[in-house]
Structure formats: structure tokens, C-alpha cells
Amino acid sequence: MRTAIWLYLFLFVAFFDLHAQYPMLTPFAISLGAAPSFIGLVMGMYSLTHLPGNLLAGYGVDRFGSRLFIAASLAGAGILLLLQSRVTDPWHLLYIRSASGFVLAFLSPACLSLLARLAKNHFHQGKLMAGNGLVHTIASVVSPAAGAWLAAKIGFTESFAILGWILLATGVSSLWFVREPELPQTAAEEGSGSGGVSRAAAPKTAPLPDPVQAPASPEKFPWTVFLLPVSISCAQGILAFELPLRATSSDELMTTGLLFSIVSLGALSTLGMLFLQRYLPYARSVAGVLLMALAYYGLAAGWPVPMMALLFVVGMAKGIVFPAMTSFLLQLSGPSRFGRTFSFMSIASSVGAFLGPVAAGAVRDRLSPFFLSFAVLMAALTVLMPRAIYAKGWDGSADTPPAAGH
């Protein structure tokens, strides 16, 4: 349990540093002379370079454990932030952000894997994963406002340097405070070796129960459902691109940080509604995406509603969609496909996060990027028309599987 607490602390610091950069990155790029389209490319490349990192992390963490990857990812991101504080050319910013995306792609798989191996049983695992989501959400609530305040008070260069030193110190200290349990032996290892290992001598670890029966065979898996994480992350990327771009003074920069925090508060409000988990994941996903699309349409059309209210609704929709999307994919995949399903979901999210800022930067002079978010989300809803397989195997009274984080 002590290792889990230290891990949550390091995760909070990491997520705090990352989200604190949201209101700073776009104004910083503008100060370097970058055009909106180039800023979209900078933000998109960060997500695109996540793809090879995610693929390598899956194999590396399983083989070598999580501890070294956590330390290397945090320390590497800190060093890159220190270099980012000295950037004077937009192209150098692009290179550093691309490298940061690759380095930080190892952090989440390593942390989630370590939390899963610390669990004593299925229910303990669910609690640890829920703790990860809570830490992430709390950090995303307070860090954008803190980052905007920091940049307004001491400037971009000093802010990036401070955040970089914090990440570097966190990565180095994790080597001392994070303790990793022994990697589990495979069946082949247990049955081989000198003299072999009897079943009685095997570790007395009860297998985790399969919470959901596999309703669909691999041949029938509806691959179109992965348009859901693509569209949601695309809309998120557009929001992260567009909000800071509207800040032209230090006061407006502070307001931008508060707006990002408003989104996270909205997500926190619906994440706490645990009774929603009893409803069909497909229905929850559709309702959340529809609510998010309407909020983006209101932002694009200039509805006579305060922007903070619409952004709070966007956050509420996020709090509905992310747990629902996880349960939806688990329900469709079955226990034999959990690993591949989450791998494809991460890839789909990275693709959407790349396409969103790039597309927003390309159309901003002719079209509201928020309308582009609305169009992408509605296109996903059109593709996800009701099908019998979306409800097959669901039992609202059964225990839901543990969330894998977001």
C-alpha cells in the first residue's frame, strides 16, 4: 500500500506538470512567431509520437517491470522541459514536443501495470485503478489555473524551467520510493527448471474473476466503435488548441487556465455519479457524446450562454463518456481481448489527439474549430447507430469491471 501511495503522489506531480502547460503552450508558440497552423502541428505531433512509445511500452514493461520506465519517463520529460524553456525557434519547439510525446508514452502503461500487480484481488485492483483516475482528475482541475498564474507572474521561460526541475526531481526520487513486486511466473516457468515446481508450491494467488462474458467472437467485433475514442480525443485536442489561442494578455491567460479547470470540475461532477454505471454502456456513451456535441455547437454558434457554463457541460460529458467507453469496449471484447482492446483504444485516442489540433489550425481562418468538434462527434454518433451486439451480454445488476484509467 505504501508503494501505491508514493505512486499516486508521483502521478499527481506528473499530471500537474503536464496539464499546467496547456494554457501556456499556445501563447508561448505565438511569442516565438508560430502561425496557428504550425501550432496545431506542434500539439498534434506530441500525440502522434505517443504511438511508437505506447507500442514499445507494452512489451518493455511486461519484460523489465515498471520502476525504471517510470523514473526514465519522468526524468526525461523534465530534461526536455528544461530544454523547452530555452527554445527561441518554433521548429525547435516542434522537435522537443515530439520527443516529449515519445518519452511520456511510457508513463501511463508503466504506472497502470504496477498498480495492477500491487492488487490483491479483483476488487482491490478496481480501487487502485479508480484512485489513478481520481488523481488524474484532481490534478487537471488545479493545474491549468496554476500554470496560467505562473506564466503571468514570471513568464514562460521560468515557468517551463520550474516545471522541468520538478519533473526531473520526481523521476530521480521515484527510484528510491517506488518498490516493485516480483514479476509473476508464467506457466511454462512454473512447470520447467530443475526438479520442476509443483502445484502445491505455486504462489497462492487467486485468479481475477472474469467480470463480463465474451459476447462477441473476434470475427464479429465491431471495429467501428474505435471511432468513439478518435472523435472524443479529436474534440479534446481542438479545445486544448483553441482556448489558449484566444489569450492575448496576462489577464486573459489567467482566464484561460480557469476555463480548463472548469472543464475538469464538470468531469469530476459526473464521475461521482456512480449510479450511472448501472446503465447500458452504449446508451451512456451516446448520451455523453450527444451532450458534448451540443455544447460545442453552442460554443461555435455563440449561444447567449456564458462560456464557463458550456465548458462545464463539456466536462460533464467527459465524465460520462470516458467510464462508459471503457465499459463499452470491455463488454464487446470479452476477457480474451482486453489487452488488445486497450492497446487499440490508446492508439485511436492518440490519432484523434493528433488530428484535432492540426485540423483546427488549418480551418481556423474560415470556420470555428468548435464547429469542427461538433461535426466530428456527430459523425461518430451516425456511425454508431444502434445494433443488437451493443447490448448483448450486458447485465446492469452485475459488478462492473475495473476501469483502466484514461
Secondary structure as UniProt FT lines:
FT   HELIX           2..20
FT   HELIX           22..31
FT   TURN            32..33
FT   HELIX           36..48
FT   HELIX           50..64
FT   HELIX           67..84
FT   TURN            85..86
FT   HELIX           90..104
FT   TURN            105..106
FT   HELIX           107..118
FT   HELIX           122..154
FT   HELIX           156..177
FT   HELIX           187..191
FT   TURN            194..195
FT   TURN            199..201
FT   HELIX           218..220
FT   HELIX           223..226
FT   HELIX           227..245
FT   HELIX           250..271
FT   HELIX           274..278
FT   HELIX           281..301
FT   HELIX           307..333
FT   HELIX           335..337
FT   HELIX           338..363
FT   TURN            364..366
FT   HELIX           369..383
FT   HELIX           388..390
FT   TURN            391..393
FT   TURN            396..397
//
